[in-house]
């Protein structure tokens, strides 16, 4: 159930659609990577996580770990679930910092109660609406997913699921099963008046009732929306939050230190760490 930065074309189950070729093509597409990063940033923002500590998050439909990369950059830990072996193979090759689990979330979330401080999912949940096998019942699979997710989340936490619903009936089915499982919350729609920028985020509260965040671009004209979106894409890499610029020496050192804390083997820091190599002619 690999997450994607594009609207998926349902050509069979996700574990078959995202074969080795598709998985590599998808992960190397700079446009897909950019969109995935933007949506991951927005999903984590909607989680409303505390700023004074690191959290453990679940990434449903983690794919090759693109959304997990952003979670790691923010200083949090994560576990990713996906049904596509090819996607997870690419994630392992990329040496992502999260732990990975090959699983069909339609069978449920196999973790102890209260394990996670939050959950995100990018472009994955709508796959559960497909009946790819005779034994598949979309309402039952959705309920199994949401009820076990509710259990696996700490009380007071949130799940933010970005999805591409095919129609209003599918959206209603997904939301109804989430509420039946005990969640409160609803749909946050960014840029509702734009055909290209419009994004659906199902924002769910576990064990508490919260105020639903406002969607981006709900009070602006279309022309202003595109300008705001254009500006926001670029300020993330300008250290506006006081964080290290991506790929800089400080950013690399921080990433290596996180990996050491996780018990992973990391090369020693030297004066050459993060230094750009001269081009060869």
N, C-alpha and C positions, 0 to 999 in steps of 0.2 A: 504494500500500500504506500508506495513511495510518494512523498510530497513533491509537488511540482510548482514551478513558477508560472505555469501556463494552464489554461483551461484544458483538462484532459479529454481526449477522445476515447470513449469506452470501446475498445476493440479487444474484448476478452478480459479476464482477470488481471490485476496489476502485476502479479508475479510472472505472468507470461508477456505482458506488454513491455515491462521493463527488463528485457533480457540484457546480456552483457554489452551488446552493441549500443542499445538505447541508453543504458545506464552511463556509459562513458560519454556518449554524445551529449547527454543531458548535463552532466557535471562539467563538461568543458565549454558549454555555451555561456558566454559572458553575459548575455542579456538575461538568461534564466537565472544565473547566479546573482545578478544585481537585483532582480525582482524578488527572488527568494530571500535575500538579505533584508530588503525593505519590509517584506511582510513579516519576517521573523522579528525584526526590531519593533514593529507595531504590536505584534502579539505579546511580546515580553512586556512592552509598555502597558498594555491593557491588563496584565496580570497584577499590577500594582504591588510588586515585591518590595520588601523592606530594603532600604539603602545601606543599612549598617551591618549586614551579614550576607554570606553566600547561601544560596538555596539549592535544593535538589529538585530538578524538574524532569518531567517525563515528556519525551518528544514522540508523538504518535505519528507513524508514517515518516520516520526520520530520513529515509532514502540514503543518499551518500553522505549525509552529515552536514549539509550546507546550513541548515537552520541551527544545528548544534554548534557550529563555528561561532555564530553570534552569541549564543548562550555562554560559551566559554570566554569570549571576549569581555562579556559583562561580569565575569568573575564567579559564575555559577557552575554547578555540576549538573550532569544530565545523563539519563539513560534513554536510548532510542529503540523503538520497536518498528519493525518493517517486515512485510511479507515477501519482499523481493530479495532472494539471495544475491543476485547480481549487484543490486544497489548497495547492499551491506559489504560485499567484497570490495567495492570502490571505496567505501568509507574506511575499511581497514587499511587499504593501500594509502589512503590520504592521511592515515595516522590521526584520526579525530580523537579528541580528548574524552569523549563520552563512552560509556559501556553500551554494547549493542546486543539486541535480542531479535532472533528470527522468529516471528510469530504473526498469526492472524488475529487482529484485535477484535474481529467478530466473534472469536471464541472467548473473549474476556481479557482483562488486565491481570496478569498473574503475580501480583505483589501484595505484601502484607498491608493491613489497614493503616492508613495515615502515613504511608511511606513518603509521599511527595508533597512538596510545598507549592506545587503548581504544575500545570500541563499545557503544552502548546501543540498545535498540529497545523501544518501548512498543506492545503490542497489534498487532503487524504480522506476525510470522513465521508465524502459523497460516494466513495467506492463501496461503502457498506450498503448502499441502496441498490446495488446490482445483484441479481440472482444468477451468479455464474455457474452454480450447480443446482441440481434438482432439490437437494437438501437445504438450500439457502432460502431463508425467509428474511427479507430485509428488516421488517419490524422486530423480529426476534433477535437478529444479529445486532441491531442498533441498541436494543434494550440491554442485551448482554454486555455490550461495550460500555454503555453509560452507567449501568448499575455497578459494575466492577471498578470503573474509573472513580465513581463517587466514593467507594470504599477505600481505594488506594490513596485518595487525597486527604491531607490533613484538614481538619475542620477549620473553616474560615478562609480556605485557599480558593483559588480560581482555576478554571480551565478555559483557555481561549483557542477556539478551533476555527481557522480560516478555511472556507470551503467555497466550491463553485456549484451551487444548486442548479439543476437543469430546469426546474420550474418551481412554481409556488407550492405545488403538492409535495414535492420532494423536501422542500424547506420545512413545510409543516410537519411532515413525517419525522424528520430528524429532531426538530424542536420538541415535538410531543413526547418522543421516547426519552429525551433528556429530562424533561419535567417529570415524567412518570418515574424515573429512576431516583428522584429526590432533589435534583438541581433546581435552583431558581436562577433568574437572569433573563437573557434575551439576545436579540440580534443587534449588533452594532454595525452600521453600514457607513463606510467611508466613501466620500464623493458620490452620493446617490444620484446626482444629475449628470454624471459623466459615464459614457459607455465604456471607455477604456480603463479609467482609473477606479471605477466602482469595485469595492471589495466587501465581502461579507465576513464578519467575525462573530461566531456564536460565543458570547461571553457568559460563562456559567459560574455560579457561586455554590460552594459545597458547605452545607451546614450553617449557612448564614444568609441573610438577605442584604444585598448591597445595592448601591445606586449604580445603575447602568451608565458606563461612560458615554460621552457624546461622540458621534462619528465625525471624522475629519471632513471639512468642506461642506458642512450642512448649512452654513450661513453666508456662503460666498457665491458669486457668479462663477460660471465655468472658466472664464478667462483668468480670474484670480486664482482659481484652484490650481491650474496648470503651473502658474508662476510660483505659488507656494510650494508645490510638490517639487518643482525643479530646484528651488533654493534649498529645501530640506535635504534632498539627496546629497548635496555637496557639503553642507555644514557638518555632517556626521564625521567627516575625515579632517576637519579643521581644528580638532582639539577643543571644541566649544564646551564639552562637558568636563574638561580638565583631564581627559584620558590621553594615553599615548596614541599618536597617529599610527594607523595601521601600516605594518611592514617596517616601521622605524626600529632602531636599535632597542629603545625602551620597550616597545611592544613585543619584540622577539624575546627579550630577557624576561618580561612578565609571563609570557606564554611558557617558556622553559621552566620557570620557577613553579608554575601551576602543575606542570607535568611531574616535576620532582616531588611535590607534595602528594601526588597521586601514586608515588612509588614507581614511576616509569623511568627507564634509562634515558638519560639526556646527555648530549655532548657538553663538555666543560666550556664555560664562557672564556673567550679570549678577546684580544683587542680587534680581531677580525670579525667578531660576531656582529651581524647586521650591516656589515660594510658591503657596498655595491661593488661588483667586479668591473674592471675596465673592459670595454668591448674589444674583441680581437679582430684585427683586420687581415 
